[in-house]
Amino acid sequence: MAEAQKVEIGFEGGQVVAVRLGEDELKALRKQVEKGGWHDIATEDGTLAVYVGKVAFIRTDSGAPKVGF
């Protein structure tokens, strides 16, 4: 999977799943959120089945460097 980026998928009720997705998978997820139902997401770690009708937000990493300790 080329050019994967960190994506957090937040659900109603507060659960958040962090995955690394390629650009094509992220676009497919966004389209499926509009439709609802179940969606299989191919991540670097395997396949994740998500009921997108309960997705509250999708947060992508900006890629900007951060200073941290």
CHARMM internal coordinates of N, CA and C (Angstrom, degrees):
IC EDIT
DIST 1 N 1 CA 1.4524
DIST 1 CA 1 C 1.5235
ANGL 1 N 1 CA 1 C 107.45
DIST 1 C 2 N 1.3086
ANGL 1 CA 1 C 2 N 116.67
DIHE 1 N 1 CA 1 C 2 N 112.84
DIST 2 N 2 CA 1.4560
ANGL 1 C 2 N 2 CA 121.19
DIHE 1 CA 1 C 2 N 2 CA -175.99
DIST 2 CA 2 C 1.5296
ANGL 2 N 2 CA 2 C 111.07
DIHE 1 C 2 N 2 CA 2 C -87.38
DIST 2 C 3 N 1.3285
ANGL 2 CA 2 C 3 N 114.81
DIHE 2 N 2 CA 2 C 3 N 145.62
DIST 3 N 3 CA 1.4652
ANGL 2 C 3 N 3 CA 121.42
DIHE 2 CA 2 C 3 N 3 CA 173.65
DIST 3 CA 3 C 1.5300
ANGL 3 N 3 CA 3 C 113.05
DIHE 2 C 3 N 3 CA 3 C 56.32
DIST 3 C 4 N 1.3178
ANGL 3 CA 3 C 4 N 117.78
DIHE 3 N 3 CA 3 C 4 N 42.19
DIST 4 N 4 CA 1.4640
ANGL 3 C 4 N 4 CA 120.57
DIHE 3 CA 3 C 4 N 4 CA 178.62
DIST 4 CA 4 C 1.5191
ANGL 4 N 4 CA 4 C 109.81
DIHE 3 C 4 N 4 CA 4 C -71.61
DIST 4 C 5 N 1.3342
ANGL 4 CA 4 C 5 N 115.15
DIHE 4 N 4 CA 4 C 5 N 145.03
DIST 5 N 5 CA 1.4587
ANGL 4 C 5 N 5 CA 120.22
DIHE 4 CA 4 C 5 N 5 CA 178.63
DIST 5 CA 5 C 1.5170
ANGL 5 N 5 CA 5 C 109.24
DIHE 4 C 5 N 5 CA 5 C -128.56
DIST 5 C 6 N 1.3161
ANGL 5 CA 5 C 6 N 115.86
DIHE 5 N 5 CA 5 C 6 N 156.81
DIST 6 N 6 CA 1.4539
ANGL 5 C 6 N 6 CA 121.03
DIHE 5 CA 5 C 6 N 6 CA 179.89
DIST 6 CA 6 C 1.5237
ANGL 6 N 6 CA 6 C 109.38
DIHE 5 C 6 N 6 CA 6 C -73.91
DIST 6 C 7 N 1.3415
ANGL 6 CA 6 C 7 N 115.13
DIHE 6 N 6 CA 6 C 7 N 129.37
DIST 7 N 7 CA 1.4574
ANGL 6 C 7 N 7 CA 121.96
DIHE 6 CA 6 C 7 N 7 CA 179.85
DIST 7 CA 7 C 1.5236
ANGL 7 N 7 CA 7 C 108.05
DIHE 6 C 7 N 7 CA 7 C -132.09
DIST 7 C 8 N 1.3255
ANGL 7 CA 7 C 8 N 116.97
DIHE 7 N 7 CA 7 C 8 N 133.00
DIST 8 N 8 CA 1.4590
ANGL 7 C 8 N 8 CA 121.62
DIHE 7 CA 7 C 8 N 8 CA 174.03
DIST 8 CA 8 C 1.5178
ANGL 8 N 8 CA 8 C 108.10
DIHE 7 C 8 N 8 CA 8 C -109.57
DIST 8 C 9 N 1.3301
ANGL 8 CA 8 C 9 N 115.68
DIHE 8 N 8 CA 8 C 9 N 130.11
DIST 9 N 9 CA 1.4572
ANGL 8 C 9 N 9 CA 122.22
DIHE 8 CA 8 C 9 N 9 CA 178.71
DIST 9 CA 9 C 1.5246
ANGL 9 N 9 CA 9 C 106.62
DIHE 8 C 9 N 9 CA 9 C -110.98
DIST 9 C 10 N 1.3293
ANGL 9 CA 9 C 10 N 116.05
DIHE 9 N 9 CA 9 C 10 N 116.13
DIST 10 N 10 CA 1.4637
ANGL 9 C 10 N 10 CA 121.65
DIHE 9 CA 9 C 10 N 10 CA -178.96
DIST 10 CA 10 C 1.5144
ANGL 10 N 10 CA 10 C 110.58
DIHE 9 C 10 N 10 CA 10 C -101.67
DIST 10 C 11 N 1.3298
ANGL 10 CA 10 C 11 N 115.60
DIHE 10 N 10 CA 10 C 11 N 141.15
DIST 11 N 11 CA 1.4606
ANGL 10 C 11 N 11 CA 121.60
DIHE 10 CA 10 C 11 N 11 CA -176.85
DIST 11 CA 11 C 1.5238
ANGL 11 N 11 CA 11 C 111.08
DIHE 10 C 11 N 11 CA 11 C -116.95
DIST 11 C 12 N 1.3265
ANGL 11 CA 11 C 12 N 115.85
DIHE 11 N 11 CA 11 C 12 N 159.12
DIST 12 N 12 CA 1.4577
ANGL 11 C 12 N 12 CA 121.19
DIHE 11 CA 11 C 12 N 12 CA 172.81
DIST 12 CA 12 C 1.5264
ANGL 12 N 12 CA 12 C 107.19
DIHE 11 C 12 N 12 CA 12 C -55.95
DIST 12 C 13 N 1.3097
ANGL 12 CA 12 C 13 N 117.41
DIHE 12 N 12 CA 12 C 13 N 134.95
DIST 13 N 13 CA 1.4567
ANGL 12 C 13 N 13 CA 121.44
DIHE 12 CA 12 C 13 N 13 CA -179.00
DIST 13 CA 13 C 1.5159
ANGL 13 N 13 CA 13 C 112.94
DIHE 12 C 13 N 13 CA 13 C 99.06
DIST 13 C 14 N 1.3483
ANGL 13 CA 13 C 14 N 118.14
DIHE 13 N 13 CA 13 C 14 N -10.32
DIST 14 N 14 CA 1.4485
ANGL 13 C 14 N 14 CA 121.01
DIHE 13 CA 13 C 14 N 14 CA 172.35
DIST 14 CA 14 C 1.5172
ANGL 14 N 14 CA 14 C 117.31
DIHE 13 C 14 N 14 CA 14 C 104.34
DIST 14 C 15 N 1.3245
ANGL 14 CA 14 C 15 N 119.91
DIHE 14 N 14 CA 14 C 15 N -11.35
DIST 15 N 15 CA 1.4651
ANGL 14 C 15 N 15 CA 121.48
DIHE 14 CA 14 C 15 N 15 CA 179.07
DIST 15 CA 15 C 1.5212
ANGL 15 N 15 CA 15 C 110.39
DIHE 14 C 15 N 15 CA 15 C -65.80
DIST 15 C 16 N 1.3416
ANGL 15 CA 15 C 16 N 117.24
DIHE 15 N 15 CA 15 C 16 N 136.95
DIST 16 N 16 CA 1.4570
ANGL 15 C 16 N 16 CA 122.88
DIHE 15 CA 15 C 16 N 16 CA 178.11
DIST 16 CA 16 C 1.5231
ANGL 16 N 16 CA 16 C 108.65
DIHE 15 C 16 N 16 CA 16 C -128.98
DIST 16 C 17 N 1.3251
ANGL 16 CA 16 C 17 N 116.01
DIHE 16 N 16 CA 16 C 17 N 134.06
DIST 17 N 17 CA 1.4580
ANGL 16 C 17 N 17 CA 122.10
DIHE 16 CA 16 C 17 N 17 CA 176.90
DIST 17 CA 17 C 1.5270
ANGL 17 N 17 CA 17 C 107.64
DIHE 16 C 17 N 17 CA 17 C -116.00
DIST 17 C 18 N 1.3317
ANGL 17 CA 17 C 18 N 116.60
DIHE 17 N 17 CA 17 C 18 N 126.28
DIST 18 N 18 CA 1.4616
ANGL 17 C 18 N 18 CA 121.57
DIHE 17 CA 17 C 18 N 18 CA 177.88
DIST 18 CA 18 C 1.5241
ANGL 18 N 18 CA 18 C 108.72
DIHE 17 C 18 N 18 CA 18 C -102.88
DIST 18 C 19 N 1.3245
ANGL 18 CA 18 C 19 N 116.45
DIHE 18 N 18 CA 18 C 19 N 127.35
DIST 19 N 19 CA 1.4644
ANGL 18 C 19 N 19 CA 122.34
DIHE 18 CA 18 C 19 N 19 CA 179.84
DIST 19 CA 19 C 1.5191
ANGL 19 N 19 CA 19 C 108.95
DIHE 18 C 19 N 19 CA 19 C -138.36
DIST 19 C 20 N 1.3282
ANGL 19 CA 19 C 20 N 115.67
DIHE 19 N 19 CA 19 C 20 N 166.97
DIST 20 N 20 CA 1.4663
ANGL 19 C 20 N 20 CA 121.09
DIHE 19 CA 19 C 20 N 20 CA 173.30
DIST 20 CA 20 C 1.5208
ANGL 20 N 20 CA 20 C 106.38
DIHE 19 C 20 N 20 CA 20 C -112.15
DIST 20 C 21 N 1.3496
ANGL 20 CA 20 C 21 N 115.55
DIHE 20 N 20 CA 20 C 21 N 121.87
DIST 21 N 21 CA 1.4569
ANGL 20 C 21 N 21 CA 121.61
DIHE 20 CA 20 C 21 N 21 CA -175.96
DIST 21 CA 21 C 1.5226
ANGL 21 N 21 CA 21 C 110.99
DIHE 20 C 21 N 21 CA 21 C -124.55
DIST 21 C 22 N 1.3209
ANGL 21 CA 21 C 22 N 114.84
DIHE 21 N 21 CA 21 C 22 N 148.51
DIST 22 N 22 CA 1.4501
ANGL 21 C 22 N 22 CA 120.87
DIHE 21 CA 21 C 22 N 22 CA 170.52
DIST 22 CA 22 C 1.5159
ANGL 22 N 22 CA 22 C 109.51
DIHE 21 C 22 N 22 CA 22 C -79.45
DIST 22 C 23 N 1.3043
ANGL 22 CA 22 C 23 N 117.40
DIHE 22 N 22 CA 22 C 23 N 166.37
DIST 23 N 23 CA 1.4644
ANGL 22 C 23 N 23 CA 122.30
DIHE 22 CA 22 C 23 N 23 CA -177.07
DIST 23 CA 23 C 1.5268
ANGL 23 N 23 CA 23 C 112.26
DIHE 22 C 23 N 23 CA 23 C -59.32
DIST 23 C 24 N 1.3360
ANGL 23 CA 23 C 24 N 117.25
DIHE 23 N 23 CA 23 C 24 N -41.18
DIST 24 N 24 CA 1.4713
ANGL 23 C 24 N 24 CA 120.48
DIHE 23 CA 23 C 24 N 24 CA -179.64
DIST 24 CA 24 C 1.5183
ANGL 24 N 24 CA 24 C 111.84
DIHE 23 C 24 N 24 CA 24 C -64.39
DIST 24 C 25 N 1.3354
ANGL 24 CA 24 C 25 N 117.29
DIHE 24 N 24 CA 24 C 25 N -41.60
DIST 25 N 25 CA 1.4694
ANGL 24 C 25 N 25 CA 120.87
DIHE 24 CA 24 C 25 N 25 CA 179.13
DIST 25 CA 25 C 1.5245
ANGL 25 N 25 CA 25 C 110.94
DIHE 24 C 25 N 25 CA 25 C -65.93
DIST 25 C 26 N 1.3264
ANGL 25 CA 25 C 26 N 117.12
DIHE 25 N 25 CA 25 C 26 N -38.74
DIST 26 N 26 CA 1.4593
ANGL 25 C 26 N 26 CA 120.82
DIHE 25 CA 25 C 26 N 26 CA 178.98
DIST 26 CA 26 C 1.5231
ANGL 26 N 26 CA 26 C 110.60
DIHE 25 C 26 N 26 CA 26 C -64.78
DIST 26 C 27 N 1.3330
ANGL 26 CA 26 C 27 N 117.83
DIHE 26 N 26 CA 26 C 27 N -43.38
DIST 27 N 27 CA 1.4657
ANGL 26 C 27 N 27 CA 121.20
DIHE 26 CA 26 C 27 N 27 CA 177.24
DIST 27 CA 27 C 1.5213
ANGL 27 N 27 CA 27 C 111.04
DIHE 26 C 27 N 27 CA 27 C -62.26
DIST 27 C 28 N 1.3299
ANGL 27 CA 27 C 28 N 117.29
DIHE 27 N 27 CA 27 C 28 N -42.10
DIST 28 N 28 CA 1.4685
ANGL 27 C 28 N 28 CA 121.20
DIHE 27 CA 27 C 28 N 28 CA 179.16
DIST 28 CA 28 C 1.5219
ANGL 28 N 28 CA 28 C 110.57
DIHE 27 C 28 N 28 CA 28 C -63.72
DIST 28 C 29 N 1.3232
ANGL 28 CA 28 C 29 N 117.44
DIHE 28 N 28 CA 28 C 29 N -39.69
DIST 29 N 29 CA 1.4681
ANGL 28 C 29 N 29 CA 121.05
DIHE 28 CA 28 C 29 N 29 CA 178.42
DIST 29 CA 29 C 1.5221
ANGL 29 N 29 CA 29 C 110.55
DIHE 28 C 29 N 29 CA 29 C -63.16
DIST 29 C 30 N 1.3116
ANGL 29 CA 29 C 30 N 116.99
DIHE 29 N 29 CA 29 C 30 N -46.05
DIST 30 N 30 CA 1.4758
ANGL 29 C 30 N 30 CA 120.32
DIHE 29 CA 29 C 30 N 30 CA 179.99
DIST 30 CA 30 C 1.5352
ANGL 30 N 30 CA 30 C 111.60
DIHE 29 C 30 N 30 CA 30 C -60.60
DIST 30 C 31 N 1.3283
ANGL 30 CA 30 C 31 N 116.98
DIHE 30 N 30 CA 30 C 31 N -41.78
DIST 31 N 31 CA 1.4667
ANGL 30 C 31 N 31 CA 120.27
DIHE 30 CA 30 C 31 N 31 CA 177.94
DIST 31 CA 31 C 1.5221
ANGL 31 N 31 CA 31 C 111.21
DIHE 30 C 31 N 31 CA 31 C -63.87
DIST 31 C 32 N 1.3406
ANGL 31 CA 31 C 32 N 116.49
DIHE 31 N 31 CA 31 C 32 N -40.69
DIST 32 N 32 CA 1.4563
ANGL 31 C 32 N 32 CA 120.28
DIHE 31 CA 31 C 32 N 32 CA -177.90
DIST 32 CA 32 C 1.5257
ANGL 32 N 32 CA 32 C 111.90
DIHE 31 C 32 N 32 CA 32 C -69.89
DIST 32 C 33 N 1.3272
ANGL 32 CA 32 C 33 N 117.59
DIHE 32 N 32 CA 32 C 33 N -31.80
DIST 33 N 33 CA 1.4714
ANGL 32 C 33 N 33 CA 120.70
DIHE 32 CA 32 C 33 N 33 CA 177.50
DIST 33 CA 33 C 1.5259
ANGL 33 N 33 CA 33 C 110.02
DIHE 32 C 33 N 33 CA 33 C -60.08
DIST 33 C 34 N 1.3255
ANGL 33 CA 33 C 34 N 117.18
DIHE 33 N 33 CA 33 C 34 N -36.71
DIST 34 N 34 CA 1.4598
ANGL 33 C 34 N 34 CA 120.86
DIHE 33 CA 33 C 34 N 34 CA 178.17
DIST 34 CA 34 C 1.5265
ANGL 34 N 34 CA 34 C 111.83
DIHE 33 C 34 N 34 CA 34 C -65.74
DIST 34 C 35 N 1.3400
ANGL 34 CA 34 C 35 N 117.00
DIHE 34 N 34 CA 34 C 35 N -32.17
DIST 35 N 35 CA 1.4684
ANGL 34 C 35 N 35 CA 122.00
DIHE 34 CA 34 C 35 N 35 CA -177.39
DIST 35 CA 35 C 1.5217
ANGL 35 N 35 CA 35 C 112.69
DIHE 34 C 35 N 35 CA 35 C -86.46
DIST 35 C 36 N 1.3315
ANGL 35 CA 35 C 36 N 117.35
DIHE 35 N 35 CA 35 C 36 N -33.09
DIST 36 N 36 CA 1.4558
ANGL 35 C 36 N 36 CA 121.77
DIHE 35 CA 35 C 36 N 36 CA -175.60
DIST 36 CA 36 C 1.5249
ANGL 36 N 36 CA 36 C 111.32
DIHE 35 C 36 N 36 CA 36 C 88.33
DIST 36 C 37 N 1.3283
ANGL 36 CA 36 C 37 N 115.79
DIHE 36 N 36 CA 36 C 37 N -174.98
DIST 37 N 37 CA 1.4523
ANGL 36 C 37 N 37 CA 121.46
DIHE 36 CA 36 C 37 N 37 CA 179.17
DIST 37 CA 37 C 1.5216
ANGL 37 N 37 CA 37 C 112.56
DIHE 36 C 37 N 37 CA 37 C 84.20
DIST 37 C 38 N 1.3153
ANGL 37 CA 37 C 38 N 114.87
DIHE 37 N 37 CA 37 C 38 N -165.02
DIST 38 N 38 CA 1.4675
ANGL 37 C 38 N 38 CA 122.03
DIHE 37 CA 37 C 38 N 38 CA -179.53
DIST 38 CA 38 C 1.5126
ANGL 38 N 38 CA 38 C 110.47
DIHE 37 C 38 N 38 CA 38 C -90.83
DIST 38 C 39 N 1.3470
ANGL 38 CA 38 C 39 N 115.52
DIHE 38 N 38 CA 38 C 39 N 148.15
DIST 39 N 39 CA 1.4685
ANGL 38 C 39 N 39 CA 121.55
DIHE 38 CA 38 C 39 N 39 CA 178.96
DIST 39 CA 39 C 1.5241
ANGL 39 N 39 CA 39 C 109.00
DIHE 38 C 39 N 39 CA 39 C -144.93
DIST 39 C 40 N 1.3310
ANGL 39 CA 39 C 40 N 116.86
DIHE 39 N 39 CA 39 C 40 N 130.71
DIST 40 N 40 CA 1.4633
ANGL 39 C 40 N 40 CA 122.16
DIHE 39 CA 39 C 40 N 40 CA 174.76
DIST 40 CA 40 C 1.5186
ANGL 40 N 40 CA 40 C 108.83
DIHE 39 C 40 N 40 CA 40 C -90.22
DIST 40 C 41 N 1.3315
ANGL 40 CA 40 C 41 N 115.92
DIHE 40 N 40 CA 40 C 41 N 127.88
DIST 41 N 41 CA 1.4517
ANGL 40 C 41 N 41 CA 122.08
DIHE 40 CA 40 C 41 N 41 CA -179.66
DIST 41 CA 41 C 1.5200
ANGL 41 N 41 CA 41 C 108.24
DIHE 40 C 41 N 41 CA 41 C -111.35
DIST 41 C 42 N 1.3244
ANGL 41 CA 41 C 42 N 116.94
DIHE 41 N 41 CA 41 C 42 N 123.26
DIST 42 N 42 CA 1.4591
ANGL 41 C 42 N 42 CA 121.70
DIHE 41 CA 41 C 42 N 42 CA 176.23
DIST 42 CA 42 C 1.5202
ANGL 42 N 42 CA 42 C 108.35
DIHE 41 C 42 N 42 CA 42 C -85.52
DIST 42 C 43 N 1.3362
ANGL 42 CA 42 C 43 N 117.21
DIHE 42 N 42 CA 42 C 43 N 110.18
DIST 43 N 43 CA 1.4609
ANGL 42 C 43 N 43 CA 122.39
DIHE 42 CA 42 C 43 N 43 CA 179.28
DIST 43 CA 43 C 1.5207
ANGL 43 N 43 CA 43 C 109.41
DIHE 42 C 43 N 43 CA 43 C -106.38
DIST 43 C 44 N 1.3210
ANGL 43 CA 43 C 44 N 116.74
DIHE 43 N 43 CA 43 C 44 N 175.56
DIST 44 N 44 CA 1.4586
ANGL 43 C 44 N 44 CA 120.90
DIHE 43 CA 43 C 44 N 44 CA 176.52
DIST 44 CA 44 C 1.5285
ANGL 44 N 44 CA 44 C 111.37
DIHE 43 C 44 N 44 CA 44 C -64.85
DIST 44 C 45 N 1.3343
ANGL 44 CA 44 C 45 N 116.97
DIHE 44 N 44 CA 44 C 45 N -24.85
DIST 45 N 45 CA 1.4617
ANGL 44 C 45 N 45 CA 121.85
DIHE 44 CA 44 C 45 N 45 CA -176.68
DIST 45 CA 45 C 1.5190
ANGL 45 N 45 CA 45 C 113.77
DIHE 44 C 45 N 45 CA 45 C -97.57
DIST 45 C 46 N 1.3153
ANGL 45 CA 45 C 46 N 118.58
DIHE 45 N 45 CA 45 C 46 N -4.62
DIST 46 N 46 CA 1.4601
ANGL 45 C 46 N 46 CA 121.79
DIHE 45 CA 45 C 46 N 46 CA -178.46
DIST 46 CA 46 C 1.5150
ANGL 46 N 46 CA 46 C 110.64
DIHE 45 C 46 N 46 CA 46 C 139.15
DIST 46 C 47 N 1.3308
ANGL 46 CA 46 C 47 N 115.83
DIHE 46 N 46 CA 46 C 47 N -164.59
DIST 47 N 47 CA 1.4649
ANGL 46 C 47 N 47 CA 121.10
DIHE 46 CA 46 C 47 N 47 CA -178.29
DIST 47 CA 47 C 1.5218
ANGL 47 N 47 CA 47 C 110.03
DIHE 46 C 47 N 47 CA 47 C -97.84
DIST 47 C 48 N 1.3248
ANGL 47 CA 47 C 48 N 115.57
DIHE 47 N 47 CA 47 C 48 N 135.36
DIST 48 N 48 CA 1.4557
ANGL 47 C 48 N 48 CA 122.97
DIHE 47 CA 47 C 48 N 48 CA 179.44
DIST 48 CA 48 C 1.5223
ANGL 48 N 48 CA 48 C 107.98
DIHE 47 C 48 N 48 CA 48 C -118.89
DIST 48 C 49 N 1.3391
ANGL 48 CA 48 C 49 N 116.99
DIHE 48 N 48 CA 48 C 49 N 119.92
DIST 49 N 49 CA 1.4694
ANGL 48 C 49 N 49 CA 121.71
DIHE 48 CA 48 C 49 N 49 CA 177.08
DIST 49 CA 49 C 1.5222
ANGL 49 N 49 CA 49 C 108.14
DIHE 48 C 49 N 49 CA 49 C -91.73
DIST 49 C 50 N 1.3346
ANGL 49 CA 49 C 50 N 116.84
DIHE 49 N 49 CA 49 C 50 N 124.53
DIST 50 N 50 CA 1.4609
ANGL 49 C 50 N 50 CA 122.21
DIHE 49 CA 49 C 50 N 50 CA -174.45
DIST 50 CA 50 C 1.5234
ANGL 50 N 50 CA 50 C 109.26
DIHE 49 C 50 N 50 CA 50 C -127.14
DIST 50 C 51 N 1.3382
ANGL 50 CA 50 C 51 N 115.63
DIHE 50 N 50 CA 50 C 51 N 134.08
DIST 51 N 51 CA 1.4642
ANGL 50 C 51 N 51 CA 120.11
DIHE 50 CA 50 C 51 N 51 CA 170.96
DIST 51 CA 51 C 1.5248
ANGL 51 N 51 CA 51 C 106.39
DIHE 50 C 51 N 51 CA 51 C -87.00
DIST 51 C 52 N 1.3214
ANGL 51 CA 51 C 52 N 115.82
DIHE 51 N 51 CA 51 C 52 N 100.09
DIST 52 N 52 CA 1.4636
ANGL 51 C 52 N 52 CA 120.65
DIHE 51 CA 51 C 52 N 52 CA -170.66
DIST 52 CA 52 C 1.5235
ANGL 52 N 52 CA 52 C 113.47
DIHE 51 C 52 N 52 CA 52 C -74.17
DIST 52 C 53 N 1.3136
ANGL 52 CA 52 C 53 N 117.79
DIHE 52 N 52 CA 52 C 53 N -9.08
DIST 53 N 53 CA 1.4563
ANGL 52 C 53 N 53 CA 120.22
DIHE 52 CA 52 C 53 N 53 CA 175.37
DIST 53 CA 53 C 1.5202
ANGL 53 N 53 CA 53 C 112.67
DIHE 52 C 53 N 53 CA 53 C -66.18
DIST 53 C 54 N 1.3271
ANGL 53 CA 53 C 54 N 117.25
DIHE 53 N 53 CA 53 C 54 N -17.37
DIST 54 N 54 CA 1.4660
ANGL 53 C 54 N 54 CA 122.10
DIHE 53 CA 53 C 54 N 54 CA -179.58
DIST 54 CA 54 C 1.5289
ANGL 54 N 54 CA 54 C 112.95
DIHE 53 C 54 N 54 CA 54 C -105.14
DIST 54 C 55 N 1.3453
ANGL 54 CA 54 C 55 N 117.62
DIHE 54 N 54 CA 54 C 55 N 6.37
DIST 55 N 55 CA 1.4635
ANGL 54 C 55 N 55 CA 120.87
DIHE 54 CA 54 C 55 N 55 CA -179.99
DIST 55 CA 55 C 1.5304
ANGL 55 N 55 CA 55 C 109.23
DIHE 54 C 55 N 55 CA 55 C -73.51
DIST 55 C 56 N 1.3316
ANGL 55 CA 55 C 56 N 115.82
DIHE 55 N 55 CA 55 C 56 N 126.72
DIST 56 N 56 CA 1.4582
ANGL 55 C 56 N 56 CA 121.68
DIHE 55 CA 55 C 56 N 56 CA 178.98
DIST 56 CA 56 C 1.5219
ANGL 56 N 56 CA 56 C 111.71
DIHE 55 C 56 N 56 CA 56 C -96.79
DIST 56 C 57 N 1.3534
ANGL 56 CA 56 C 57 N 117.20
DIHE 56 N 56 CA 56 C 57 N -33.40
DIST 57 N 57 CA 1.4586
ANGL 56 C 57 N 57 CA 119.94
DIHE 56 CA 56 C 57 N 57 CA 178.51
DIST 57 CA 57 C 1.5210
ANGL 57 N 57 CA 57 C 110.53
DIHE 56 C 57 N 57 CA 57 C -158.18
DIST 57 C 58 N 1.3381
ANGL 57 CA 57 C 58 N 114.64
DIHE 57 N 57 CA 57 C 58 N 159.94
DIST 58 N 58 CA 1.4633
ANGL 57 C 58 N 58 CA 123.14
DIHE 57 CA 57 C 58 N 58 CA 172.25
DIST 58 CA 58 C 1.5237
ANGL 58 N 58 CA 58 C 106.16
DIHE 57 C 58 N 58 CA 58 C -128.98
DIST 58 C 59 N 1.3304
ANGL 58 CA 58 C 59 N 116.32
DIHE 58 N 58 CA 58 C 59 N 118.25
DIST 59 N 59 CA 1.4664
ANGL 58 C 59 N 59 CA 121.22
DIHE 58 CA 58 C 59 N 59 CA -178.73
DIST 59 CA 59 C 1.5318
ANGL 59 N 59 CA 59 C 108.62
DIHE 58 C 59 N 59 CA 59 C -112.60
DIST 59 C 60 N 1.3261
ANGL 59 CA 59 C 60 N 116.51
DIHE 59 N 59 CA 59 C 60 N 128.04
DIST 60 N 60 CA 1.4547
ANGL 59 C 60 N 60 CA 120.74
DIHE 59 CA 59 C 60 N 60 CA 177.66
DIST 60 CA 60 C 1.5228
ANGL 60 N 60 CA 60 C 109.30
DIHE 59 C 60 N 60 CA 60 C -108.92
DIST 60 C 61 N 1.3207
ANGL 60 CA 60 C 61 N 115.63
DIHE 60 N 60 CA 60 C 61 N 148.09
DIST 61 N 61 CA 1.4590
ANGL 60 C 61 N 61 CA 121.76
DIHE 60 CA 60 C 61 N 61 CA 178.64
DIST 61 CA 61 C 1.5116
ANGL 61 N 61 CA 61 C 109.04
DIHE 60 C 61 N 61 CA 61 C -72.51
DIST 61 C 62 N 1.3166
ANGL 61 CA 61 C 62 N 117.22
DIHE 61 N 61 CA 61 C 62 N 134.59
DIST 62 N 62 CA 1.4584
ANGL 61 C 62 N 62 CA 121.14
DIHE 61 CA 61 C 62 N 62 CA -178.82
DIST 62 CA 62 C 1.5239
ANGL 62 N 62 CA 62 C 111.97
DIHE 61 C 62 N 62 CA 62 C -72.60
DIST 62 C 63 N 1.3121
ANGL 62 CA 62 C 63 N 117.08
DIHE 62 N 62 CA 62 C 63 N -19.51
DIST 63 N 63 CA 1.4489
ANGL 62 C 63 N 63 CA 120.35
DIHE 62 CA 62 C 63 N 63 CA -179.42
DIST 63 CA 63 C 1.5190
ANGL 63 N 63 CA 63 C 113.40
DIHE 62 C 63 N 63 CA 63 C 80.56
DIST 63 C 64 N 1.3266
ANGL 63 CA 63 C 64 N 116.92
DIHE 63 N 63 CA 63 C 64 N -1.91
DIST 64 N 64 CA 1.4630
ANGL 63 C 64 N 64 CA 120.64
DIHE 63 CA 63 C 64 N 64 CA 179.67
DIST 64 CA 64 C 1.5238
ANGL 64 N 64 CA 64 C 109.48
DIHE 63 C 64 N 64 CA 64 C -71.02
DIST 64 C 65 N 1.3162
ANGL 64 CA 64 C 65 N 117.91
DIHE 64 N 64 CA 64 C 65 N 138.59
DIST 65 N 65 CA 1.4569
ANGL 64 C 65 N 65 CA 120.17
DIHE 64 CA 64 C 65 N 65 CA 178.69
DIST 65 CA 65 C 1.5215
ANGL 65 N 65 CA 65 C 111.02
DIHE 64 C 65 N 65 CA 65 C -64.19
DIST 65 C 66 N 1.3275
ANGL 65 CA 65 C 66 N 115.51
DIHE 65 N 65 CA 65 C 66 N 144.88
DIST 66 N 66 CA 1.4715
ANGL 65 C 66 N 66 CA 121.01
DIHE 65 CA 65 C 66 N 66 CA -179.27
DIST 66 CA 66 C 1.5063
ANGL 66 N 66 CA 66 C 109.28
DIHE 65 C 66 N 66 CA 66 C -126.27
DIST 66 C 67 N 1.3179
ANGL 66 CA 66 C 67 N 115.66
DIHE 66 N 66 CA 66 C 67 N 148.74
DIST 67 N 67 CA 1.4460
ANGL 66 C 67 N 67 CA 121.41
DIHE 66 CA 66 C 67 N 67 CA 173.55
DIST 67 CA 67 C 1.5124
ANGL 67 N 67 CA 67 C 106.94
DIHE 66 C 67 N 67 CA 67 C -98.59
DIST 67 C 68 N 1.3058
ANGL 67 CA 67 C 68 N 116.55
DIHE 67 N 67 CA 67 C 68 N 126.43
DIST 68 N 68 CA 1.4616
ANGL 67 C 68 N 68 CA 119.18
DIHE 67 CA 67 C 68 N 68 CA -179.50
DIST 68 CA 68 C 1.5080
ANGL 68 N 68 CA 68 C 111.25
DIHE 67 C 68 N 68 CA 68 C -148.69
DIST 68 C 69 N 1.3008
ANGL 68 CA 68 C 69 N 115.23
DIHE 68 N 68 CA 68 C 69 N 159.97
DIST 69 N 69 CA 1.4558
ANGL 68 C 69 N 69 CA 120.46
DIHE 68 CA 68 C 69 N 69 CA -179.61
DIST 69 CA 69 C 1.4990
ANGL 69 N 69 CA 69 C 109.31
DIHE 68 C 69 N 69 CA 69 C -125.57
END
COOR INIT
IC SEED 1 N 1 CA 1 C
IC BUILD
